Amino acid sequence: MSDSVYSNNRNSNSAHSYNGMNYDPKKDTLVYALGGLGEVGKNMYCFEHDDEIIIIDAGVKFPDDELLGVDYVIPDYTHLIKNRDKIKALIITHGHEDHIGGIPFLLLSCPIKKIYAPRFAKALIEKKLQERRRLASTSVIEINEDSSITTEHFRIGFFNTVHSIPDSLGVLINTPNGRIVETGDFKFDLTPVGQNSDYQKMAYIGAAGVTLLMSDSTNAEVDGFSISEKQVAYAINDIMKKTSGRIIISTFASNVNRLAQIIKTAKECGRKVVVFGRSMENVVEIGLQMKTIDVPEDTFIAPETVNSYPPEKLCIVCTGSQGEALAALSRIAGGSHRYVKIIPGDTVVFSSSAIPGNALNIGGIVNQLMRNGARVLANTTLSSLHTTGHASKEEQKLMLQLIKPKYFMPMHGEYKMLKLHADSAIETGIPKDNCFICANGDALVLHEGEVYRSNTRIQTDAIYVDGNDIAGLSTSVLKDRQILADNGLVAAIVCIDSRSNKILCKPGIVSRGFVYIKDSQALIKEAEQLVYEALKNEMKQKVTFGDLKNCIRKTLEPFLYQRTNRNPIVIPVILNHVDAMRKNTD
């Protein structure tokens, strides 16, 4: 929820006080997030004035371990569906999944005719929509730092930023009530790979006056400046030159600039490159088409030929840097990969940092690799095998100094990141009352160059997606999955004759993931007898199938918990006599 310290408490007699008041939709501009606040992922920021809505980014969040069977977490699009006629533009800042991954799901429920995206993001979006056969109904328009988009109430411009993927943009939004800058994901790299940050344009925007800055908070906890991507390239180049055997490098598939550096270095060192991992193969394919990865085609070899090259002439680039169970590196480490198995003398490089929660999985992969004879190199303060794509604390302050906003709203980060970023803004001279820490669904109002917090709240529940079903899984389904994972299930199978209202034989009980039946025969027999007696007593009077199921649950659940201290899901299965079934269908 919103932070009271930064709640912009103004005198209730102020002429423009919006605390506890609704805004005027005809005159005022509303700013809110459907995702990206209080979390890292599913970024989606909306700007609304009168009959127009501008959306920046439409991302997904990847599920935590406790969200069993969930493929993606997406924002609740209910507000946008209700106001679909107001949507004038979906603008994408860059091509990472937490900014573009939600587009196919959004289009299923809320058709958007035009998506504006920078060059590399455009290619990724078109591939994504083509796979889902949605490309024909949507036009993806390429934008760059010189592009402009104009609607009745909004004028939108762009400026280059540096990130771990090419063609990353910040956004300037001119509204009837002030100017907003939304940075997207950024860092300041003085020796970048690819385009540089547009310092001059940022400074010019700041000098012209900015009402509200919305800035990336992901690395607000990290002091200083992040290291340059060029330093990582030097470190990888040094390893390539000094290694005599095969090199296997695992990194994030989304880190296109890193992939470009790895492949270029391999080419310069006379090594052939083979790429494993579907997401990485897609990114490399698009990178080659766009010359972002600028090497000859013969740099790459087919997977099936990998064992016909001398080890010193090979560089294997793969997914799995976070220890994902089905990723290429995990299968290589476990010996189950179709083409590659670890041999003594291999060098495995983790060109990544561990995402919180993944350290145990990564440690398991490292142990497997080393048991098989590989040398493993990971990122440290001395090796510089990875750098972030997000601004550290001093870079965030530099953005604040360049843009010089009157008001500030940290975005894209967990609560602690937003809080620390707001603290940095106060250090740079922005008044504490002008900093807003918001949650998804909180609304800020721009009114004649001032920003206030509104009591308007937008519906923003997270939607859990299983497969491609955007209806989402209910919390009860997730709860059942968790119970199944922790406690298993017990099925009680009962045969009855509904004509005579009698149970035909003792119930049978089957367990899966609860107890091992061969070792728990006494428990199972006692449970069967208990259910049998309870059902005989219940069936002394006319009952429904629902009554029988409730009787089984009420009997079994407390008994099993009392005997095992576990709560499995109890599933009653009622089998009716075949003659009774015929009678019911006649």
FENZI-V24163 format. One record per residue. N is the residue number from 1. PHI is phi in radians with two decimals (NA if undefined). PSI is psi as a letter, one per 30 degrees, with the letter a starting at -180 (* if undefined). NEAR is the number of other ideal C-beta (glycine too) atoms within 12 Angstrom. Layout:
n=[N | N]
phi=[PHI | PHI]
psi=[PSI | PSI]
near=[NEAR | NEAR]
This chain:
n=[1 | 2 | 3 | 4 | 5 | 6 | 7 | 8 | 9 | 10 | 11 | 12 | 13 | 14 | 15 | 16 | 17 | 18 | 19 | 20 | 21 | 22 | 23 | 24 | 25 | 26 | 27 | 28 | 29 | 30 | 31 | 32 | 33 | 34 | 35 | 36 | 37 | 38 | 39 | 40 | 41 | 42 | 43 | 44 | 45 | 46 | 47 | 48 | 49 | 50 | 51 | 52 | 53 | 54 | 55 | 56 | 57 | 58 | 59 | 60 | 61 | 62 | 63 | 64 | 65 | 66 | 67 | 68 | 69 | 70 | 71 | 72 | 73 | 74 | 75 | 76 | 77 | 78 | 79 | 80 | 81 | 82 | 83 | 84 | 85 | 86 | 87 | 88 | 89 | 90 | 91 | 92 | 93 | 94 | 95 | 96 | 97 | 98 | 99 | 100 | 101 | 102 | 103 | 104 | 105 | 106 | 107 | 108 | 109 | 110 | 111 | 112 | 113 | 114 | 115 | 116 | 117 | 118 | 119 | 120 | 121 | 122 | 123 | 124 | 125 | 126 | 127 | 128 | 129 | 130 | 131 | 132 | 133 | 134 | 135 | 136 | 137 | 138 | 139 | 140 | 141 | 142 | 143 | 144 | 145 | 146 | 147 | 148 | 149 | 150 | 151 | 152 | 153 | 154 | 155 | 156 | 157 | 158 | 159 | 160 | 161 | 162 | 163 | 164 | 165 | 166 | 167 | 168 | 169 | 170 | 171 | 172 | 173 | 174 | 175 | 176 | 177 | 178 | 179 | 180 | 181 | 182 | 183 | 184 | 185 | 186 | 187 | 188 | 189 | 190 | 191 | 192 | 193 | 194 | 195 | 196 | 197 | 198 | 199 | 200 | 201 | 202 | 203 | 204 | 205 | 206 | 207 | 208 | 209 | 210 | 211 | 212 | 213 | 214 | 215 | 216 | 217 | 218 | 219 | 220 | 221 | 222 | 223 | 224 | 225 | 226 | 227 | 228 | 229 | 230 | 231 | 232 | 233 | 234 | 235 | 236 | 237 | 238 | 239 | 240 | 241 | 242 | 243 | 244 | 245 | 246 | 247 | 248 | 249 | 250 | 251 | 252 | 253 | 254 | 255 | 256 | 257 | 258 | 259 | 260 | 261 | 262 | 263 | 264 | 265 | 266 | 267 | 268 | 269 | 270 | 271 | 272 | 273 | 274 | 275 | 276 | 277 | 278 | 279 | 280 | 281 | 282 | 283 | 284 | 285 | 286 | 287 | 288 | 289 | 290 | 291 | 292 | 293 | 294 | 295 | 296 | 297 | 298 | 299 | 300 | 301 | 302 | 303 | 304 | 305 | 306 | 307 | 308 | 309 | 310 | 311 | 312 | 313 | 314 | 315 | 316 | 317 | 318 | 319 | 320 | 321 | 322 | 323 | 324 | 325 | 326 | 327 | 328 | 329 | 330 | 331 | 332 | 333 | 334 | 335 | 336 | 337 | 338 | 339 | 340 | 341 | 342 | 343 | 344 | 345 | 346 | 347 | 348 | 349 | 350 | 351 | 352 | 353 | 354 | 355 | 356 | 357 | 358 | 359 | 360 | 361 | 362 | 363 | 364 | 365 | 366 | 367 | 368 | 369 | 370 | 371 | 372 | 373 | 374 | 375 | 376 | 377 | 378 | 379 | 380 | 381 | 382 | 383 | 384 | 385 | 386 | 387 | 388 | 389 | 390 | 391 | 392 | 393 | 394 | 395 | 396 | 397 | 398 | 399 | 400 | 401 | 402 | 403 | 404 | 405 | 406 | 407 | 408 | 409 | 410 | 411 | 412 | 413 | 414 | 415 | 416 | 417 | 418 | 419 | 420 | 421 | 422 | 423 | 424 | 425 | 426 | 427 | 428 | 429 | 430 | 431 | 432 | 433 | 434 | 435 | 436 | 437 | 438 | 439 | 440 | 441 | 442 | 443 | 444 | 445 | 446 | 447 | 448 | 449 | 450 | 451 | 452 | 453 | 454 | 455 | 456 | 457 | 458 | 459 | 460 | 461 | 462 | 463 | 464 | 465 | 466 | 467 | 468 | 469 | 470 | 471 | 472 | 473 | 474 | 475 | 476 | 477 | 478 | 479 | 480 | 481 | 482 | 483 | 484 | 485 | 486 | 487 | 488 | 489 | 490 | 491 | 492 | 493 | 494 | 495 | 496 | 497 | 498 | 499 | 500 | 501 | 502 | 503 | 504 | 505 | 506 | 507 | 508 | 509 | 510 | 511 | 512 | 513 | 514 | 515 | 516 | 517 | 518 | 519 | 520 | 521 | 522 | 523 | 524 | 525 | 526 | 527 | 528 | 529 | 530 | 531 | 532 | 533 | 534 | 535 | 536 | 537 | 538 | 539 | 540 | 541 | 542 | 543 | 544 | 545 | 546 | 547 | 548 | 549 | 550 | 551 | 552 | 553 | 554 | 555 | 556 | 557 | 558 | 559 | 560 | 561 | 562 | 563 | 564 | 565 | 566 | 567 | 568 | 569 | 570 | 571 | 572 | 573 | 574 | 575 | 576 | 577 | 578 | 579 | 580 | 581 | 582 | 583 | 584 | 585 | 586]
phi=[NA | -1.19 | -1.62 | -1.16 | -1.10 | -1.91 | -1.45 | 1.02 | -1.22 | -1.96 | -1.04 | -1.14 | -1.56 | -1.02 | -1.10 | -2.03 | -1.17 | -1.99 | -1.11 | 1.36 | -2.18 | -1.41 | -1.47 | -1.63 | -1.13 | -1.43 | -1.94 | -1.76 | -1.94 | -1.85 | -2.17 | -2.72 | -2.01 | -1.63 | -2.91 | 1.87 | -1.90 | 1.34 | -2.85 | -1.90 | 2.36 | 0.72 | -1.16 | -2.81 | -2.14 | -2.14 | -2.28 | -2.19 | -2.49 | 0.95 | -1.82 | -2.30 | -2.23 | -1.91 | -1.93 | -1.96 | 1.24 | -2.61 | -1.79 | -2.04 | -2.10 | -1.48 | -1.24 | -1.32 | -1.06 | -1.33 | -1.56 | -1.16 | 1.36 | -1.49 | -1.57 | -2.51 | -2.02 | -2.16 | -1.21 | -1.36 | -1.61 | -0.94 | -1.08 | -1.22 | -1.11 | -1.14 | -2.03 | -1.04 | -1.24 | -1.46 | -1.23 | -1.84 | -2.85 | -1.93 | -1.94 | -1.91 | -1.47 | -2.92 | -1.71 | -1.40 | -1.06 | -1.31 | -2.19 | -2.17 | -1.12 | -1.51 | -1.00 | -1.04 | -1.24 | -1.09 | -1.19 | -1.12 | -1.92 | -2.54 | -0.98 | -2.20 | -1.30 | -2.27 | -2.03 | -1.82 | -2.58 | -1.16 | -0.92 | -1.19 | -1.09 | -1.01 | -1.12 | -1.15 | -1.13 | -1.09 | -1.13 | -1.10 | -1.26 | -1.13 | -1.08 | -1.78 | 0.99 | -1.96 | -1.18 | -1.12 | -1.63 | -2.33 | -1.79 | -1.80 | -1.80 | -1.32 | -2.25 | -2.52 | -1.13 | -1.71 | -1.30 | -2.50 | -2.21 | -2.20 | -2.13 | -1.08 | -1.95 | -2.14 | -2.18 | -2.12 | -2.25 | -2.46 | -2.54 | -1.23 | -2.25 | -1.83 | -2.57 | -1.47 | -2.30 | -1.13 | 1.05 | -1.72 | -2.20 | -1.67 | -2.21 | -1.89 | -2.08 | -1.57 | -2.08 | -1.10 | -2.07 | 2.55 | -1.89 | -2.08 | -1.99 | -2.02 | -1.32 | 1.12 | -1.45 | -2.69 | -2.59 | -1.91 | -2.12 | -1.36 | -2.29 | -1.31 | -1.59 | 1.55 | -1.12 | -1.72 | -1.16 | -1.56 | -1.04 | -1.12 | -1.18 | -1.05 | -1.11 | -1.14 | -1.05 | -1.10 | -1.17 | -1.28 | 1.88 | -2.17 | -1.33 | -2.37 | -1.86 | -2.01 | -2.30 | -1.03 | -1.94 | -0.92 | -1.87 | -1.11 | -1.49 | -1.68 | -1.30 | 1.31 | -1.89 | -1.33 | -1.31 | -1.34 | -1.07 | -1.13 | -1.13 | -1.14 | -1.07 | -1.11 | -1.13 | -1.17 | -1.06 | -1.13 | -1.14 | -1.02 | -1.24 | -1.64 | -1.70 | -1.64 | -1.69 | -1.18 | -2.03 | -2.02 | -2.03 | -2.01 | -2.61 | -1.25 | -1.07 | -1.35 | -1.51 | -1.13 | -1.08 | -1.14 | -1.00 | -1.06 | -1.17 | -1.10 | -1.19 | -1.10 | -1.13 | -1.05 | -1.08 | -1.15 | -1.61 | 1.33 | -1.81 | -1.45 | -2.02 | -2.20 | -1.96 | -2.16 | 2.02 | -1.02 | -1.12 | -1.23 | -1.07 | -1.09 | -1.15 | -1.11 | -1.03 | -1.20 | -1.05 | -1.19 | -1.06 | -1.68 | 1.14 | -1.18 | -1.78 | -1.87 | -2.39 | -1.12 | -1.08 | -1.31 | -1.16 | -1.69 | -2.17 | -1.27 | -0.97 | -1.24 | -1.73 | -1.06 | -1.49 | -1.67 | -1.87 | -1.06 | -0.96 | -1.25 | -1.90 | -2.15 | -2.31 | -1.78 | -1.96 | -2.57 | -1.44 | 1.96 | -1.18 | -1.81 | 1.33 | -1.06 | -1.05 | -1.76 | -1.29 | -1.03 | -1.13 | -1.09 | -1.24 | -1.12 | -1.11 | -1.46 | 1.37 | -1.85 | -1.29 | -1.16 | -2.01 | -2.19 | -2.25 | -1.17 | -2.17 | -0.95 | 1.80 | -1.19 | -2.02 | -1.90 | -1.97 | -1.63 | -1.61 | -2.92 | -2.03 | -1.30 | -1.22 | -0.86 | 1.76 | -1.76 | -1.02 | -1.13 | -1.12 | -1.12 | -1.04 | -1.11 | -1.14 | -1.04 | -1.07 | -1.08 | -1.06 | -1.25 | -1.05 | -1.46 | 1.76 | -1.48 | -1.62 | -2.00 | -2.06 | -2.18 | -1.23 | -2.41 | -1.15 | -1.65 | -1.61 | 0.93 | -1.56 | -2.69 | -2.43 | -1.38 | -1.75 | -1.99 | -1.16 | -1.41 | -0.99 | -1.22 | -1.20 | -1.10 | -1.15 | -1.09 | -1.07 | -1.06 | -1.25 | -1.25 | -1.44 | 0.90 | -1.32 | -1.36 | -2.22 | -2.42 | -2.30 | -1.16 | -2.44 | 0.90 | 3.01 | -1.18 | -0.97 | -1.08 | -1.18 | -1.07 | -1.11 | -1.15 | -1.17 | -1.11 | -1.07 | -1.11 | -1.08 | -1.14 | -1.07 | -1.44 | 1.97 | -1.38 | -1.01 | -0.99 | -1.20 | -1.71 | -1.85 | -2.09 | -1.68 | -2.00 | -1.88 | -0.96 | 1.71 | -1.16 | -2.10 | -1.83 | -1.99 | -1.70 | -2.41 | 0.89 | 1.46 | -2.01 | -2.15 | -2.31 | -1.56 | -1.76 | -1.46 | -1.17 | -2.25 | -1.75 | -1.11 | -2.48 | -1.10 | -1.26 | -1.90 | -1.67 | -1.80 | -1.96 | 1.30 | -1.99 | -1.44 | -1.44 | -1.11 | 1.48 | -1.52 | -1.32 | -1.10 | -1.16 | -1.13 | -1.12 | -1.11 | -1.08 | -1.12 | -1.15 | -1.10 | -1.07 | -1.17 | -1.51 | -2.19 | 1.35 | -2.40 | -2.27 | -1.86 | -1.87 | -1.80 | -2.19 | -1.81 | -2.29 | -2.12 | -1.21 | -1.20 | -1.76 | 0.99 | -2.27 | -1.52 | -1.49 | -2.78 | -1.09 | -1.11 | -1.90 | -2.08 | -2.08 | -2.05 | -2.34 | 1.29 | -1.87 | -2.37 | -1.42 | -1.02 | -1.07 | -1.61 | -2.31 | -1.05 | -1.11 | -1.10 | -1.14 | -1.09 | -1.15 | -1.15 | -1.08 | -1.15 | -1.10 | -1.17 | -1.04 | -1.14 | -1.14 | -1.24 | -1.06 | -1.17 | -1.17 | -1.54 | -1.22 | -2.21 | -1.08 | -2.35 | -1.78 | -1.05 | -1.09 | -1.08 | -1.15 | -1.11 | -1.10 | -1.08 | -1.10 | -1.10 | -1.12 | -1.45 | -1.32 | -1.00 | -1.16 | -1.10 | -1.14 | -1.17 | -1.09 | -1.51 | -2.21 | 1.04 | -2.31 | -2.07 | -1.23 | -1.29 | -1.74 | -2.02 | -1.38 | -2.11 | -1.81 | -1.88 | -1.65 | -1.01 | -1.04 | -1.17 | -1.16 | -1.14 | -1.09 | -1.08 | -1.22 | -1.64 | -1.25]
psi=[l | l | k | f | e | g | g | h | j | l | k | f | f | k | f | g | k | g | j | g | l | l | l | j | f | f | f | l | k | k | k | l | k | f | l | f | k | g | l | j | l | h | k | j | k | k | j | k | k | c | g | k | k | k | k | j | l | i | l | l | k | k | l | l | e | f | i | k | f | k | e | l | k | l | l | j | g | e | e | e | e | f | h | e | f | f | j | f | k | j | k | k | e | l | g | l | e | g | f | f | f | f | e | e | e | e | f | e | f | i | k | k | e | k | k | k | k | l | e | e | e | e | e | e | e | e | e | e | e | e | e | g | h | f | e | e | f | k | k | j | k | k | l | a | f | f | l | k | k | k | a | e | f | k | k | k | l | l | k | k | l | k | a | g | k | l | h | k | k | l | k | k | j | k | l | f | g | l | k | k | k | j | f | a | k | l | l | j | j | f | i | l | j | a | l | l | k | i | e | e | e | e | e | e | e | e | e | f | k | k | e | k | k | j | k | k | g | e | h | f | f | k | l | a | k | l | l | k | f | e | e | e | e | e | e | e | e | e | e | e | e | f | k | f | a | k | k | j | k | k | l | k | f | f | i | e | e | e | e | e | e | e | e | e | e | e | e | f | g | g | k | k | k | k | k | k | k | e | e | e | e | e | e | e | e | e | e | e | e | g | g | e | j | i | l | l | f | g | f | k | l | k | e | f | g | e | g | g | k | k | e | f | g | k | j | k | k | l | l | g | f | g | g | k | e | g | l | e | e | e | e | e | e | f | g | g | k | e | f | k | k | k | k | k | f | k | k | k | k | j | i | l | l | k | k | k | f | f | e | e | e | e | e | e | e | e | e | e | e | e | e | g | g | l | k | k | k | l | k | l | f | f | f | h | f | k | l | l | g | k | k | a | e | e | e | e | e | e | e | e | e | e | e | h | l | e | l | k | j | k | l | i | l | l | e | e | e | e | e | e | e | e | e | e | e | e | e | f | g | k | k | e | f | g | k | j | j | l | l | k | f | k | k | k | k | k | j | h | g | l | k | l | k | l | f | k | k | k | k | h | k | k | k | j | k | j | b | g | j | f | f | l | k | l | f | e | e | e | e | e | e | e | e | e | e | e | f | a | l | k | k | j | k | k | k | l | j | f | e | f | h | l | k | f | l | k | l | k | k | k | k | j | g | d | l | j | e | e | f | h | e | e | e | e | e | e | e | e | e | e | e | e | e | e | e | e | e | e | g | f | l | k | l | l | e | e | e | e | e | e | e | e | e | f | e | e | e | e | e | e | e | e | f | f | h | l | i | l | k | k | j | k | j | j | k | k | k | e | e | e | e | e | e | f | f | *]
near=[16 | 31 | 28 | 14 | 17 | 34 | 26 | 36 | 22 | 22 | 12 | 13 | 8 | 16 | 13 | 26 | 21 | 33 | 25 | 15 | 21 | 17 | 32 | 22 | 22 | 17 | 18 | 33 | 41 | 44 | 47 | 42 | 43 | 47 | 45 | 51 | 45 | 32 | 34 | 37 | 35 | 43 | 46 | 51 | 49 | 46 | 51 | 40 | 34 | 24 | 17 | 30 | 40 | 40 | 49 | 46 | 51 | 50 | 44 | 37 | 37 | 30 | 26 | 20 | 20 | 16 | 26 | 21 | 21 | 29 | 24 | 35 | 37 | 48 | 48 | 32 | 40 | 22 | 32 | 35 | 24 | 16 | 24 | 22 | 15 | 28 | 32 | 32 | 36 | 43 | 48 | 51 | 48 | 49 | 47 | 46 | 37 | 41 | 48 | 44 | 37 | 45 | 49 | 35 | 39 | 44 | 37 | 26 | 28 | 34 | 22 | 38 | 20 | 26 | 42 | 39 | 44 | 44 | 35 | 43 | 47 | 36 | 32 | 41 | 45 | 31 | 27 | 34 | 29 | 18 | 16 | 22 | 14 | 27 | 20 | 14 | 19 | 30 | 22 | 35 | 24 | 24 | 33 | 24 | 27 | 15 | 26 | 21 | 32 | 17 | 27 | 16 | 30 | 38 | 25 | 34 | 32 | 37 | 39 | 36 | 44 | 43 | 48 | 43 | 48 | 41 | 37 | 48 | 48 | 44 | 50 | 43 | 45 | 30 | 38 | 28 | 35 | 33 | 35 | 46 | 49 | 48 | 54 | 48 | 48 | 49 | 41 | 40 | 36 | 19 | 20 | 33 | 36 | 35 | 26 | 25 | 32 | 28 | 25 | 15 | 25 | 38 | 19 | 19 | 33 | 28 | 15 | 20 | 21 | 40 | 38 | 46 | 48 | 50 | 52 | 49 | 47 | 41 | 36 | 38 | 26 | 26 | 15 | 18 | 24 | 35 | 32 | 26 | 40 | 23 | 28 | 40 | 34 | 22 | 33 | 42 | 28 | 20 | 34 | 35 | 18 | 17 | 30 | 19 | 27 | 38 | 42 | 51 | 52 | 48 | 47 | 39 | 40 | 40 | 41 | 42 | 41 | 48 | 49 | 38 | 40 | 48 | 40 | 29 | 36 | 39 | 25 | 20 | 26 | 18 | 39 | 32 | 44 | 37 | 39 | 35 | 36 | 19 | 33 | 36 | 24 | 28 | 40 | 36 | 23 | 33 | 39 | 26 | 20 | 26 | 17 | 34 | 36 | 20 | 26 | 15 | 17 | 11 | 29 | 30 | 25 | 17 | 26 | 12 | 16 | 32 | 21 | 15 | 25 | 15 | 26 | 22 | 27 | 37 | 46 | 46 | 51 | 45 | 40 | 43 | 43 | 32 | 34 | 28 | 20 | 19 | 32 | 38 | 45 | 33 | 29 | 37 | 39 | 24 | 18 | 18 | 28 | 14 | 25 | 39 | 24 | 33 | 23 | 16 | 20 | 32 | 35 | 45 | 43 | 40 | 42 | 39 | 33 | 22 | 23 | 15 | 16 | 27 | 17 | 16 | 26 | 33 | 19 | 22 | 40 | 31 | 18 | 27 | 37 | 21 | 16 | 25 | 20 | 34 | 26 | 32 | 32 | 33 | 29 | 14 | 14 | 11 | 23 | 28 | 36 | 36 | 43 | 38 | 46 | 42 | 45 | 32 | 33 | 22 | 41 | 46 | 30 | 30 | 46 | 42 | 26 | 34 | 42 | 29 | 39 | 29 | 42 | 45 | 49 | 47 | 51 | 48 | 38 | 26 | 25 | 21 | 33 | 42 | 27 | 29 | 47 | 40 | 28 | 35 | 40 | 23 | 21 | 28 | 17 | 33 | 21 | 22 | 26 | 31 | 41 | 46 | 39 | 43 | 31 | 36 | 33 | 36 | 39 | 51 | 40 | 42 | 34 | 19 | 23 | 27 | 43 | 43 | 40 | 35 | 20 | 26 | 23 | 34 | 21 | 32 | 23 | 33 | 37 | 36 | 35 | 23 | 14 | 18 | 20 | 30 | 18 | 29 | 29 | 16 | 16 | 13 | 22 | 26 | 20 | 23 | 27 | 23 | 24 | 24 | 21 | 19 | 26 | 28 | 29 | 42 | 31 | 41 | 27 | 38 | 24 | 35 | 22 | 28 | 17 | 15 | 23 | 23 | 33 | 26 | 18 | 22 | 36 | 25 | 37 | 24 | 32 | 19 | 20 | 35 | 26 | 14 | 22 | 10 | 11 | 23 | 15 | 14 | 26 | 31 | 17 | 22 | 39 | 33 | 22 | 29 | 40 | 31 | 21 | 31 | 37 | 25 | 18 | 29 | 27 | 15 | 12 | 14 | 25 | 17 | 23 | 13 | 24 | 36 | 25 | 20 | 34 | 40 | 26 | 22 | 34 | 41 | 31 | 17 | 29 | 34 | 18 | 16 | 22 | 24 | 13 | 25 | 26 | 33 | 30 | 38 | 26 | 34 | 23 | 32 | 23 | 26 | 22 | 16 | 15 | 22 | 17 | 12 | 14 | 14 | 9 | 7]
